[in-house]
């Protein structure tokens, strides 16, 4: 819901979002939650459940207080609600960095109502909710390859130029102009230095598409592919994490089972530096050494099959 702020002769009111994304009416520094809707009438009740304060609004008229409150208004809380709602509205609609939008709105508030600045929370205190608002404007993560659809603004540059190169099987981001420029620069460098592009080794992560491109002789037929050690260790850690062994890496001490998990991870990572002819035997010894860890078999299968 977008924030709506009205300034009348005798009072002001705003409609903002609560933490649960419910409509909240701020009227004369009192907060109301929506009670019920009948026909064109919206009825509001004080957020304090022990208070009898009420307000009503007949569309398209402005809301009016119908029953008095039994407590004083909380102006500071209302100011914070209006400020954060305005910040989130801009975050959802604009592509500016979240921190930059927060600072701009803070400057506006300091210029317009300097007395209210002291009630506004620091960026670090509300950054989680602000970044959550930014994520609302992003498409949901795909679960399968068929769900990957890049269109609209996601396939364009900031200048609204196409940024998705045509390809029937792969997503290739870049402009035709930048691709041509890259190709020319590579060709010029090779020509000036009499270089023939025929690398002996290629260090890649574990993305199957990139590996297949080299292995199938689409790019360099004689290249030897080497895996990236960083991504190798990352894959091992994520697998252990998914199997429920995350606490082994959080607790510095831990029980013997957690210590064994950390040692297993270190020895598995070290296999990347062993001679290829010894890896199979070393891995077998490692599995025998740590087969007493509860629930570790899926990790053994993962490393063996990979």
PASEBA-1860 file (N, C-alpha, C; in nm, 3 decimals):
! residues 306
1> XXXXXXXX> 0.085/-0.118/0.000/0.000/0.000/0.000/0.089/0.123/0.000 ~ 0.056/0.222/-0.086/0.135/0.342/-0.094/0.095/0.438/0.017 ~ 0.191/0.511/0.073/0.157/0.605/0.179/0.080/0.723/0.123 ~ -0.024/0.766/0.192/-0.104/0.880/0.150/-0.104/0.979/0.265 ~ -0.063/1.100/0.240/-0.057/1.201/0.344/-0.144/1.319/0.305 ~ -0.228/1.362/0.397/-0.317/1.475/0.374/-0.296/1.578/0.483 ~ -0.297/1.706/0.446/-0.283/1.815/0.542/-0.407/1.903/0.531 ~ -0.487/1.906/0.636/-0.609/1.985/0.637/-0.591/2.105/0.729
9> XXXXXXXX> -0.696/2.183/0.745/-0.688/2.303/0.825/-0.661/2.273/0.972 ~ -0.726/2.173/1.024/-0.721/2.150/1.168/-0.647/2.022/1.207 ~ -0.622/1.934/1.113/-0.554/1.812/1.150/-0.490/1.749/1.027 ~ -0.404/1.654/1.049/-0.341/1.580/0.941/-0.367/1.432/0.960 ~ -0.368/1.360/0.851/-0.378/1.216/0.862/-0.300/1.150/0.750 ~ -0.255/1.030/0.775/-0.181/0.951/0.678/-0.228/0.807/0.687 ~ -0.214/0.735/0.576/-0.240/0.591/0.574/-0.110/0.524/0.533 ~ -0.054/0.446/0.625/0.076/0.383/0.602/0.062/0.233/0.621
17> XXXXXXXX> 0.174/0.162/0.602/0.176/0.017/0.620/0.233/-0.018/0.757 ~ 0.174/-0.117/0.821/0.231/-0.171/0.944/0.342/-0.269/0.909 ~ 0.407/-0.326/1.011/0.511/-0.424/0.987/0.456/-0.548/0.917 ~ 0.327/-0.575/0.937/0.263/-0.688/0.871/0.194/-0.648/0.742 ~ 0.226/-0.529/0.694/0.173/-0.476/0.568/0.022/-0.458/0.573 ~ -0.029/-0.420/0.689/-0.169/-0.387/0.705/-0.184/-0.236/0.706 ~ -0.300/-0.187/0.661/-0.323/-0.044/0.658/-0.332/0.012/0.800 ~ -0.262/0.121/0.822/-0.265/0.191/0.951/-0.298/0.337/0.926
25> XXXXXXXX> -0.399/0.388/0.997/-0.438/0.528/0.985/-0.370/0.607/1.097 ~ -0.301/0.714/1.058/-0.242/0.805/1.156/-0.322/0.934/1.149 ~ -0.396/0.964/1.254/-0.485/1.078/1.258/-0.456/1.159/1.385 ~ -0.409/1.283/1.365/-0.374/1.368/1.480/-0.277/1.298/1.576 ~ -0.179/1.228/1.519/-0.076/1.159/1.596/-0.128/1.041/1.676 ~ -0.246/0.992/1.643/-0.298/0.867/1.699/-0.296/0.762/1.588 ~ -0.266/0.638/1.625/-0.258/0.528/1.529/-0.383/0.440/1.539 ~ -0.442/0.412/1.422/-0.562/0.330/1.416/-0.537/0.211/1.323
33> XXXXXXXX> -0.593/0.098/1.358/-0.593/-0.016/1.267/-0.734/-0.034/1.211 ~ -0.740/-0.097/1.095/-0.870/-0.112/1.029/-0.957/-0.212/1.104 ~ -1.076/-0.169/1.140/-1.169/-0.254/1.214/-1.258/-0.333/1.120 ~ -1.328/-0.261/1.033/-1.417/-0.328/0.937/-1.453/-0.231/0.826 ~ -1.505/-0.286/0.718/-1.550/-0.206/0.604/-1.693/-0.246/0.572 ~ -1.780/-0.147/0.565/-1.918/-0.171/0.528/-1.959/-0.071/0.421 ~ -2.000/-0.126/0.307/-2.036/-0.043/0.192/-1.919/0.050/0.160 ~ -1.942/0.182/0.171/-1.834/0.278/0.143/-1.771/0.333/0.270
41> XXXXXXXX> -1.804/0.275/0.383/-1.754/0.324/0.511/-1.641/0.234/0.563 ~ -1.533/0.296/0.608/-1.422/0.226/0.670/-1.415/0.269/0.817 ~ -1.415/0.171/0.906/-1.414/0.200/1.048/-1.277/0.163/1.105 ~ -1.224/0.255/1.187/-1.091/0.238/1.244/-1.100/0.234/1.396 ~ -1.012/0.155/1.457/-1.004/0.148/1.602/-0.862/0.177/1.646 ~ -0.849/0.232/1.766/-0.717/0.267/1.819/-0.629/0.142/1.827 ~ -0.501/0.162/1.797/-0.408/0.049/1.801/-0.395/-0.008/1.941 ~ -0.411/0.078/2.041/-0.411/0.034/2.181/-0.543/-0.035/2.210
49> XXXXXXXX> -0.539/-0.164/2.235/-0.662/-0.240/2.252/-0.742/-0.198/2.374 ~ -0.677/-0.139/2.472/-0.748/-0.094/2.592/-0.813/0.042/2.574 ~ -0.791/0.105/2.458/-0.844/0.239/2.432/-0.972/0.228/2.351 ~ -1.066/0.319/2.378/-1.195/0.320/2.308/-1.196/0.415/2.190 ~ -1.081/0.473/2.157/-1.075/0.568/2.047/-1.115/0.504/1.915 ~ -1.197/0.575/1.840/-1.247/0.525/1.712/-1.248/0.637/1.609 ~ -1.243/0.598/1.482/-1.255/0.692/1.371/-1.328/0.622/1.257 ~ -1.389/0.701/1.171/-1.460/0.644/1.057/-1.433/0.730/0.935
57> XXXXXXXX> -1.447/0.667/0.820/-1.421/0.736/0.694/-1.520/0.689/0.589 ~ -1.591/0.784/0.531/-1.684/0.753/0.424/-1.622/0.798/0.294 ~ -1.594/0.702/0.207/-1.529/0.732/0.080/-1.619/0.821/-0.005 ~ -1.565/0.931/-0.061/-1.424/0.972/-0.065/-1.391/1.080/0.038 ~ -1.470/1.091/0.146/-1.445/1.194/0.247/-1.324/1.159/0.332 ~ -1.280/1.255/0.411/-1.166/1.236/0.501/-1.210/1.166/0.629 ~ -1.121/1.094/0.695/-1.158/1.027/0.820/-1.182/1.128/0.932 ~ -1.270/1.089/1.025/-1.302/1.175/1.138/-1.303/1.092/1.265
65> XXXXXXXX> -1.255/1.153/1.372/-1.258/1.087/1.501/-1.401/1.081/1.553 ~ -1.445/0.965/1.594/-1.582/0.948/1.644/-1.588/0.923/1.793 ~ -1.479/0.872/1.852/-1.474/0.852/1.997/-1.338/0.895/2.049 ~ -1.338/0.954/2.170/-1.216/1.006/2.228/-1.123/0.893/2.275 ~ -0.994/0.926/2.281/-0.893/0.831/2.328/-0.874/0.846/2.479 ~ -0.827/0.742/2.541/-0.803/0.743/2.685/-0.655/0.761/2.718 ~ -0.574/0.800/2.618/-0.430/0.819/2.639/-0.382/0.931/2.549 ~ -0.261/0.974/2.571/-0.203/1.083/2.492/-0.150/1.030/2.359
73> XXXXXXXX> -0.141/1.114/2.257/-0.088/1.068/2.127/0.063/1.045/2.135 ~ 0.112/0.960/2.046/0.255/0.930/2.039/0.309/0.988/1.908 ~ 0.348/1.114/1.914/0.391/1.183/1.793/0.519/1.125/1.736 ~ 0.613/1.087/1.822/0.741/1.034/1.774/0.720/0.906/1.693 ~ 0.638/0.815/1.743/0.613/0.690/1.673/0.547/0.714/1.538 ~ 0.452/0.808/1.533/0.385/0.840/1.408/0.481/0.900/1.307 ~ 0.573/0.985/1.355/0.672/1.044/1.265/0.762/0.937/1.205 ~ 0.801/0.840/1.288/0.885/0.731/1.239/0.812/0.649/1.135
81> XXXXXXXX> 0.684/0.619/1.159/0.605/0.540/1.065/0.595/0.611/0.930 ~ 0.566/0.740/0.932/0.553/0.814/0.807/0.686/0.823/0.733 ~ 0.794/0.843/0.808/0.926/0.853/0.745/0.965/0.721/0.678 ~ 0.955/0.611/0.751/0.996/0.481/0.695/0.906/0.439/0.580 ~ 0.778/0.473/0.586/0.687/0.438/0.477/0.724/0.513/0.350 ~ 0.757/0.641/0.364/0.799/0.719/0.246/0.929/0.665/0.188 ~ 1.022/0.626/0.276/1.150/0.569/0.229/1.124/0.439/0.153 ~ 1.040/0.352/0.207/1.012/0.223/0.143/0.941/0.243/0.010
89> XXXXXXXX> 0.855/0.342/0.001/0.786/0.369/-0.125/0.887/0.402/-0.234 ~ 0.984/0.488/-0.202/1.087/0.522/-0.301/1.175/0.402/-0.334 ~ 1.206/0.321/-0.233/1.290/0.203/-0.256/1.223/0.107/-0.353 ~ 1.092/0.090/-0.341/1.018/-0.001/-0.430/1.010/0.053/-0.572 ~ 1.007/0.184/-0.586/0.981/0.244/-0.716/1.107/0.288/-0.789 ~ 1.217/0.310/-0.717/1.338/0.364/-0.778/1.453/0.264/-0.770 ~ 1.554/0.287/-0.852/1.670/0.198/-0.856/1.790/0.255/-0.782 ~ 1.774/0.369/-0.718/1.883/0.428/-0.641/1.922/0.336/-0.525
97> XXXXXXXX> 2.048/0.338/-0.480/2.087/0.256/-0.365/2.001/0.287/-0.243 ~ 1.974/0.182/-0.165/1.886/0.196/-0.049/1.940/0.299/0.049 ~ 2.068/0.292/0.078/2.128/0.386/0.174/2.118/0.530/0.124 ~ 2.135/0.549/-0.006/2.127/0.683/-0.063/1.987/0.741/-0.049 ~ 1.885/0.659/-0.074/1.746/0.705/-0.059/1.718/0.742/0.086 ~ 1.768/0.661/0.179/1.748/0.691/0.321/1.808/0.826/0.356 ~ 1.929/0.853/0.309/1.995/0.980/0.340/1.920/1.097/0.279 ~ 1.872/1.082/0.156/1.799/1.190/0.091/1.672/1.224/0.168
105> XXXXXXXX> 1.599/1.123/0.212/1.477/1.148/0.288/1.508/1.208/0.425 ~ 1.621/1.170/0.481/1.661/1.226/0.610/1.695/1.375/0.596 ~ 1.759/1.411/0.486/1.790/1.552/0.460/1.661/1.633/0.442 ~ 1.565/1.575/0.370/1.436/1.644/0.352/1.368/1.669/0.485 ~ 1.370/1.566/0.570/1.306/1.580/0.700/1.378/1.684/0.786 ~ 1.510/1.685/0.780/1.588/1.781/0.859/1.560/1.924/0.812 ~ 1.537/1.941/0.683/1.508/2.073/0.629/1.366/2.119/0.663 ~ 1.272/2.023/0.656/1.131/2.057/0.676/1.091/2.059/0.822
113> XXXXXXXX> 1.128/1.955/0.896/1.092/1.943/1.038/1.214/1.896/1.117 ~ 1.307/1.985/1.148/1.430/1.944/1.217/1.406/1.882/1.353 ~ 1.296/1.917/1.419/1.269/1.861/1.551/1.235/1.713/1.547 ~ 1.192/1.664/1.430/1.150/1.524/1.419/1.266/1.430/1.390 ~ 1.382/1.485/1.353/1.495/1.401/1.312/1.542/1.312/1.427 ~ 1.537/1.362/1.548/1.588/1.285/1.661/1.506/1.159/1.689 ~ 1.383/1.154/1.642/1.299/1.036/1.664/1.316/0.931/1.554 ~ 1.385/0.965/1.446/1.403/0.872/1.334/1.515/0.773/1.367
121> XXXXXXXX> 1.493/0.645/1.347/1.599/0.546/1.376/1.715/0.556/1.279 ~ 1.830/0.508/1.323/1.947/0.504/1.236/1.927/0.401/1.126 ~ 2.004/0.418/1.019/1.991/0.328/0.904/2.015/0.183/0.944 ~ 2.118/0.159/1.027/2.152/0.023/1.067/2.038/-0.044/1.144 ~ 1.953/0.035/1.209/1.845/-0.021/1.289/1.729/-0.071/1.204 ~ 1.710/-0.014/1.085/1.595/-0.053/1.002/1.637/-0.103/0.864 ~ 1.767/-0.126/0.846/1.814/-0.164/0.713/1.755/-0.296/0.664 ~ 1.726/-0.388/0.758/1.670/-0.517/0.718/1.535/-0.499/0.651
129> XXXXXXXX> 1.449/-0.418/0.710/1.316/-0.395/0.652/1.326/-0.315/0.523 ~ 1.425/-0.225/0.512/1.441/-0.146/0.390/1.487/-0.234/0.274 ~ 1.582/-0.323/0.300/1.627/-0.413/0.193/1.519/-0.515/0.157 ~ 1.434/-0.550/0.253/1.321/-0.637/0.222/1.225/-0.568/0.126 ~ 1.206/-0.437/0.146/1.121/-0.360/0.054/1.180/-0.358/-0.086 ~ 1.313/-0.349/-0.096/1.377/-0.351/-0.227/1.358/-0.487/-0.294 ~ 1.365/-0.595/-0.216/1.350/-0.729/-0.272/1.209/-0.753/-0.326 ~ 1.111/-0.677/-0.276/0.974/-0.695/-0.324/0.961/-0.658/-0.471
137> XXXXXXXX> 1.050/-0.571/-0.519/1.043/-0.529/-0.660/1.116/-0.624/-0.752 ~ 1.184/-0.724/-0.695/1.257/-0.821/-0.776/1.167/-0.940/-0.809 ~ 1.185/-1.002/-0.923/1.108/-1.123/-0.953/1.150/-1.237/-0.862 ~ 1.061/-1.334/-0.835/1.096/-1.446/-0.748/1.204/-1.532/-0.811 ~ 1.291/-1.593/-0.730/1.397/-1.679/-0.785/1.337/-1.801/-0.854 ~ 1.388/-1.838/-0.971/1.333/-1.953/-1.043/1.369/-2.085/-0.975 ~ 1.278/-2.180/-0.983/1.302/-2.312/-0.926/1.354/-2.411/-1.031 ~ 1.320/-2.389/-1.156/1.368/-2.474/-1.264/1.418/-2.385/-1.377
145> XXXXXXXX> 1.488/-2.446/-1.473/1.541/-2.371/-1.586/1.428/-2.311/-1.669 ~ 1.314/-2.381/-1.675/1.201/-2.331/-1.752/1.142/-2.204/-1.690 ~ 1.166/-2.183/-1.560/1.113/-2.064/-1.492/1.197/-1.939/-1.517 ~ 1.315/-1.956/-1.576/1.403/-1.842/-1.598/1.352/-1.761/-1.717 ~ 1.299/-1.645/-1.686/1.248/-1.556/-1.790/1.299/-1.416/-1.762 ~ 1.376/-1.364/-1.855/1.433/-1.231/-1.841/1.372/-1.142/-1.948 ~ 1.288/-1.050/-1.905/1.225/-0.959/-2.000/1.202/-0.824/-1.935 ~ 1.146/-0.733/-2.011/1.119/-0.600/-1.957/1.247/-0.528/-1.916
153> XXXXXXXX> 1.241/-0.458/-1.804/1.355/-0.378/-1.758/1.474/-0.463/-1.719 ~ 1.450/-0.593/-1.688/1.558/-0.681/-1.646/1.648/-0.720/-1.764 ~ 1.604/-0.696/-1.885/1.685/-0.730/-2.002/1.739/-0.604/-2.070 ~ 1.736/-0.491/-1.998/1.781/-0.364/-2.055/1.884/-0.298/-1.965 ~ 1.964/-0.211/-2.026/2.058/-0.131/-1.949/1.984/-0.013/-1.887 ~ 2.056/0.068/-1.810/1.994/0.187/-1.751/1.951/0.287/-1.857 ~ 2.007/0.273/-1.977/1.968/0.360/-2.089/1.860/0.296/-2.176 ~ 1.798/0.188/-2.122/1.689/0.118/-2.192/1.735/0.052/-2.322
161> XXXXXXXX> 1.863/0.016/-2.327/1.914/-0.057/-2.443/1.912/-0.207/-2.412 ~ 1.895/-0.291/-2.514/1.893/-0.437/-2.491/2.023/-0.484/-2.427 ~ 2.011/-0.566/-2.323/2.129/-0.618/-2.252/2.127/-0.771/-2.247 ~ 2.043/-0.832/-2.326/2.035/-0.977/-2.334/2.059/-1.019/-2.477 ~ 2.175/-1.079/-2.501/2.212/-1.119/-2.636/2.130/-1.239/-2.680 ~ 2.090/-1.244/-2.805/2.006/-1.354/-2.853/2.077/-1.488/-2.847 ~ 2.016/-1.583/-2.782/2.069/-1.719/-2.772/1.953/-1.810/-2.732 ~ 1.943/-1.924/-2.793/1.829/-2.011/-2.769/1.846/-2.100/-2.646
169> XXXXXXXX> 1.968/-2.118/-2.599/1.992/-2.212/-2.490/2.050/-2.148/-2.365 ~ 2.123/-2.035/-2.380/2.192/-1.976/-2.267/2.154/-1.830/-2.251 ~ 2.164/-1.780/-2.127/2.145/-1.639/-2.100/2.280/-1.569/-2.110 ~ 2.294/-1.481/-2.207/2.419/-1.409/-2.229/2.390/-1.261/-2.217 ~ 2.446/-1.199/-2.114/2.421/-1.058/-2.091/2.531/-0.973/-2.153 ~ 2.492/-0.868/-2.220/2.586/-0.778/-2.283/2.519/-0.708/-2.400 ~ 2.578/-0.600/-2.446/2.526/-0.532/-2.563/2.607/-0.574/-2.687 ~ 2.546/-0.562/-2.801/2.616/-0.596/-2.926/2.739/-0.508/-2.942
177> XXXXXXXX> 2.725/-0.382/-2.903/2.837/-0.288/-2.915/2.954/-0.330/-2.827 ~ 2.924/-0.368/-2.700/3.032/-0.407/-2.610/3.095/-0.538/-2.654 ~ 3.015/-0.628/-2.710/3.069/-0.755/-2.759/3.162/-0.734/-2.877 ~ 3.122/-0.646/-2.968/3.207/-0.614/-3.083/3.337/-0.549/-3.037 ~ 3.326/-0.459/-2.939/3.444/-0.389/-2.888/3.540/-0.487/-2.821 ~ 3.485/-0.580/-2.743/3.569/-0.680/-2.677/3.639/-0.766/-2.779 ~ 3.567/-0.809/-2.882/3.626/-0.894/-2.986/3.738/-0.821/-3.059 ~ 3.717/-0.694/-3.090/3.819/-0.617/-3.161/3.945/-0.599/-3.076
185> XXXXXXXX> 3.924/-0.571/-2.946/4.038/-0.550/-2.858/4.121/-0.676/-2.844 ~ 4.053/-0.790/-2.830/4.126/-0.917/-2.818/4.203/-0.946/-2.947 ~ 4.140/-0.923/-3.059/4.206/-0.948/-3.187/4.326/-0.856/-3.206 ~ 4.312/-0.729/-3.167/4.422/-0.634/-3.183/4.541/-0.672/-3.094 ~ 4.512/-0.709/-2.970/4.620/-0.748/-2.879/4.693/-0.871/-2.932 ~ 4.619/-0.968/-2.978/4.680/-1.090/-3.031/4.761/-1.060/-3.157 ~ 4.708/-0.972/-3.242/4.778/-0.941/-3.367/4.908/-0.866/-3.340 ~ 4.903/-0.767/-3.248/5.023/-0.688/-3.219/5.132/-0.772/-3.153
193> XXXXXXXX> 5.093/-0.872/-3.080/5.191/-0.952/-3.007/5.210/-1.091/-3.067 ~ 5.154/-1.112/-3.186/5.168/-1.241/-3.256/5.124/-1.357/-3.167 ~ 5.009/-1.342/-3.107/4.956/-1.443/-3.015/4.844/-1.521/-3.083 ~ 4.851/-1.650/-3.069/4.743/-1.738/-3.115/4.668/-1.789/-2.993 ~ 4.540/-1.764/-2.989/4.460/-1.805/-2.873/4.440/-1.956/-2.874 ~ 4.522/-2.023/-2.796/4.510/-2.167/-2.781/4.560/-2.206/-2.642 ~ 4.484/-2.169/-2.538/4.531/-2.191/-2.400/4.545/-2.338/-2.367 ~ 4.641/-2.368/-2.278/4.662/-2.506/-2.234/4.570/-2.541/-2.117
201> XXXXXXXX> 4.541/-2.440/-2.032/4.459/-2.465/-1.914/4.348/-2.361/-1.906 ~ 4.236/-2.400/-1.849/4.124/-2.310/-1.823/4.072/-2.338/-1.683 ~ 4.076/-2.235/-1.599/4.025/-2.248/-1.462/3.880/-2.201/-1.458 ~ 3.789/-2.291/-1.424/3.647/-2.261/-1.426/3.584/-2.297/-1.292 ~ 3.467/-2.240/-1.267/3.391/-2.288/-1.152/3.322/-2.417/-1.196 ~ 3.227/-2.464/-1.119/3.167/-2.594/-1.148/3.034/-2.580/-1.221 ~ 3.025/-2.474/-1.306/2.906/-2.456/-1.389/2.919/-2.547/-1.511 ~ 2.826/-2.639/-1.527/2.836/-2.741/-1.629/2.836/-2.682/-1.770
209> XXXXXXXX> 2.763/-2.571/-1.788/2.757/-2.511/-1.921/2.893/-2.462/-1.968 ~ 2.969/-2.397/-1.879/3.102/-2.348/-1.915/3.198/-2.462/-1.940 ~ 3.188/-2.567/-1.858/3.275/-2.683/-1.875/3.246/-2.753/-2.008 ~ 3.119/-2.768/-2.039/3.081/-2.837/-2.163/3.128/-2.760/-2.286 ~ 3.128/-2.627/-2.277/3.170/-2.546/-2.391/3.315/-2.577/-2.428 ~ 3.398/-2.597/-2.326/3.538/-2.631/-2.353/3.554/-2.778/-2.387 ~ 3.486/-2.864/-2.310/3.502/-3.008/-2.328/3.452/-3.054/-2.464 ~ 3.351/-2.986/-2.516/3.294/-3.026/-2.646/3.366/-2.959/-2.762
217> XXXXXXXX> 3.480/-2.897/-2.734/3.563/-2.838/-2.838/3.492/-2.724/-2.910 ~ 3.404/-2.656/-2.839/3.338/-2.541/-2.900/3.430/-2.419/-2.899 ~ 3.520/-2.414/-2.803/3.610/-2.299/-2.793/3.755/-2.339/-2.817 ~ 3.808/-2.416/-2.722/3.950/-2.454/-2.732/3.960/-2.606/-2.721 ~ 3.986/-2.674/-2.831/3.982/-2.821/-2.832/4.087/-2.888/-2.745 ~ 4.202/-2.824/-2.724/4.312/-2.890/-2.652/4.325/-2.843/-2.507 ~ 4.231/-2.764/-2.459/4.246/-2.706/-2.326/4.222/-2.812/-2.218 ~ 4.294/-2.800/-2.107/4.274/-2.885/-1.990/4.201/-2.803/-1.884
225> XXXXXXXX> 4.088/-2.854/-1.841/4.004/-2.779/-1.749/4.045/-2.808/-1.605 ~ 4.062/-2.700/-1.528/4.091/-2.711/-1.386/3.982/-2.639/-1.309 ~ 3.937/-2.703/-1.202/3.831/-2.643/-1.122/3.883/-2.533/-1.032 ~ 3.799/-2.437/-1.004/3.834/-2.327/-0.915/3.830/-2.377/-0.770 ~ 3.941/-2.360/-0.698/3.949/-2.411/-0.562/3.850/-2.341/-0.469 ~ 3.827/-2.213/-0.492/3.732/-2.140/-0.409/3.592/-2.199/-0.422 ~ 3.549/-2.223/-0.545/3.415/-2.278/-0.566/3.406/-2.423/-0.518 ~ 3.517/-2.495/-0.527/3.519/-2.632/-0.476/3.493/-2.634/-0.326
233> XXXXXXXX> 3.565/-2.549/-0.252/3.545/-2.542/-0.107/3.406/-2.490/-0.072 ~ 3.357/-2.398/-0.153/3.223/-2.345/-0.129/3.117/-2.454/-0.145 ~ 3.132/-2.537/-0.247/3.038/-2.648/-0.268/3.038/-2.745/-0.150 ~ 3.157/-2.775/-0.098/3.167/-2.866/0.016/3.097/-2.807/0.138 ~ 3.121/-2.679/0.163/3.061/-2.615/0.280/2.909/-2.611/0.269 ~ 2.859/-2.576/0.152/2.713/-2.567/0.133/2.649/-2.704/0.151 ~ 2.715/-2.808/0.101/2.659/-2.942/0.115/2.652/-2.981/0.262 ~ 2.758/-2.958/0.338/2.757/-2.989/0.482/2.652/-2.904/0.554
241> XXXXXXXX> 2.637/-2.782/0.511/2.537/-2.693/0.571/2.396/-2.746/0.545 ~ 2.371/-2.788/0.422/2.239/-2.841/0.387/2.206/-2.971/0.460 ~ 2.309/-3.043/0.499/2.288/-3.169/0.571/2.273/-3.148/0.721 ~ 2.278/-3.021/0.765/2.255/-2.991/0.906/2.379/-2.980/0.991 ~ 2.496/-2.964/0.929/2.622/-2.957/1.005/2.672/-2.813/1.020 ~ 2.584/-2.716/1.004/2.626/-2.576/1.010/2.683/-2.539/1.147 ~ 2.627/-2.597/1.253/2.673/-2.563/1.388/2.820/-2.601/1.409 ~ 2.869/-2.696/1.331/3.009/-2.737/1.345/3.104/-2.625/1.305
249> XXXXXXXX> 3.057/-2.532/1.220/3.143/-2.422/1.175/3.118/-2.296/1.256 ~ 3.011/-2.294/1.334/2.979/-2.177/1.416/3.045/-2.187/1.553 ~ 3.035/-2.305/1.613/3.092/-2.325/1.746/3.242/-2.349/1.737 ~ 3.319/-2.267/1.807/3.465/-2.282/1.803/3.511/-2.409/1.873 ~ 3.437/-2.448/1.977/3.471/-2.571/2.048/3.392/-2.686/1.989 ~ 3.278/-2.710/2.051/3.189/-2.812/1.997/3.218/-2.950/2.051 ~ 3.124/-3.039/2.026/3.141/-3.177/2.069/3.229/-3.252/1.970 ~ 3.269/-3.374/2.003/3.357/-3.451/1.912/3.301/-3.467/1.772
257> XXXXXXXX> 3.168/-3.479/1.761/3.107/-3.496/1.629/3.130/-3.372/1.543 ~ 3.116/-3.252/1.604/3.138/-3.128/1.528/3.284/-3.110/1.492 ~ 3.374/-3.149/1.581/3.517/-3.141/1.551/3.551/-3.232/1.433 ~ 3.493/-3.351/1.430/3.516/-3.443/1.319/3.466/-3.387/1.188 ~ 3.353/-3.316/1.192/3.298/-3.257/1.070/3.395/-3.152/1.015 ~ 3.449/-3.069/1.102/3.545/-2.968/1.057/3.671/-3.033/0.999 ~ 3.721/-3.135/1.064/3.839/-3.204/1.013/3.811/-3.273/0.881 ~ 3.691/-3.330/0.869/3.653/-3.394/0.742/3.650/-3.291/0.630
265> XXXXXXXX> 3.596/-3.175/0.658/3.590/-3.069/0.557/3.730/-3.027/0.513 ~ 3.822/-3.014/0.609/3.959/-2.974/0.576/4.029/-3.079/0.491 ~ 4.013/-3.206/0.527/4.081/-3.312/0.452/4.021/-3.328/0.313 ~ 3.890/-3.309/0.302/3.827/-3.317/0.170/3.875/-3.203/0.081 ~ 3.888/-3.083/0.139/3.938/-2.968/0.062/4.083/-2.991/0.017 ~ 4.161/-3.061/0.100/4.302/-3.083/0.067/4.321/-3.180/-0.048 ~ 4.218/-3.256/-0.082/4.231/-3.350/-0.194/4.264/-3.279/-0.325 ~ 4.223/-3.151/-0.336/4.248/-3.076/-0.459/4.397/-3.055/-0.483
273> XXXXXXXX> 4.480/-3.068/-0.380/4.623/-3.043/-0.393/4.704/-3.173/-0.399 ~ 4.635/-3.287/-0.395/4.703/-3.415/-0.400/4.725/-3.461/-0.544 ~ 4.828/-3.542/-0.568/4.846/-3.598/-0.702/4.724/-3.678/-0.744 ~ 4.689/-3.667/-0.870/4.566/-3.728/-0.918/4.562/-3.878/-0.895 ~ 4.676/-3.943/-0.902/4.681/-4.089/-0.887/4.654/-4.134/-0.744 ~ 4.665/-4.041/-0.648/4.647/-4.079/-0.507/4.511/-4.037/-0.451 ~ 4.437/-3.959/-0.527/4.311/-3.902/-0.474/4.213/-4.011/-0.435 ~ 4.198/-4.113/-0.518/4.098/-4.217/-0.491/4.128/-4.289/-0.361
281> XXXXXXXX> 4.253/-4.328/-0.339/4.289/-4.399/-0.215/4.277/-4.307/-0.093 ~ 4.318/-4.182/-0.108/4.309/-4.088/0.004/4.164/-4.061/0.043 ~ 4.078/-4.053/-0.057/3.936/-4.030/-0.027/3.874/-4.152/0.042 ~ 3.914/-4.269/0.001/3.865/-4.391/0.067/3.908/-4.395/0.212 ~ 4.034/-4.357/0.238/4.083/-4.353/0.376/4.008/-4.248/0.459 ~ 3.978/-4.136/0.396/3.905/-4.030/0.467/3.765/-4.076/0.504 ~ 3.697/-4.143/0.412/3.563/-4.193/0.442/3.565/-4.296/0.554 ~ 3.666/-4.383/0.555/3.678/-4.483/0.663/3.703/-4.416/0.797
289> XXXXXXXX> 3.780/-4.306/0.795/3.817/-4.240/0.919/3.697/-4.168/0.984 ~ 3.606/-4.116/0.902/3.497/-4.034/0.955/3.358/-4.094/0.932 ~ 3.352/-4.225/0.912/3.221/-4.286/0.887/3.137/-4.296/1.015 ~ 3.195/-4.258/1.130/3.119/-4.260/1.255/3.035/-4.134/1.275 ~ 3.051/-4.035/1.190/2.971/-3.912/1.201/2.828/-3.944/1.160 ~ 2.735/-3.910/1.246/2.595/-3.939/1.219/2.545/-3.858/1.098 ~ 2.486/-3.927/1.001/2.424/-3.861/0.886/2.522/-3.810/0.783 ~ 2.644/-3.860/0.780/2.746/-3.808/0.689/2.748/-3.880/0.555
297> XXXXXXXX> 2.677/-3.992/0.543/2.680/-4.071/0.419/2.642/-3.991/0.295 ~ 2.538/-3.905/0.297/2.506/-3.825/0.178/2.621/-3.736/0.133 ~ 2.702/-3.689/0.227/2.817/-3.607/0.190/2.921/-3.692/0.118 ~ 2.945/-3.814/0.168/3.038/-3.905/0.100/2.991/-3.932/-0.043 ~ 2.862/-3.956/-0.059/2.808/-3.984/-0.193/2.823/-3.863/-0.284 ~ 2.800/-3.744/-0.227/2.810/-3.621/-0.306/2.950/-3.602/-0.360 ~ 3.051/-3.617/-0.275/3.189/-3.596/-0.318/3.231/-3.706/-0.417 ~ 3.190/-3.829/-0.389/3.229/-3.940/-0.477/3.170/-3.924/-0.617
305> XX> 3.044/-3.885/-0.625/2.978/-3.872/-0.753/3.022/-3.747/-0.829 ~ 3.067/-3.647/-0.754/3.110/-3.523/-0.820/3.253/-3.530/-0.871
END
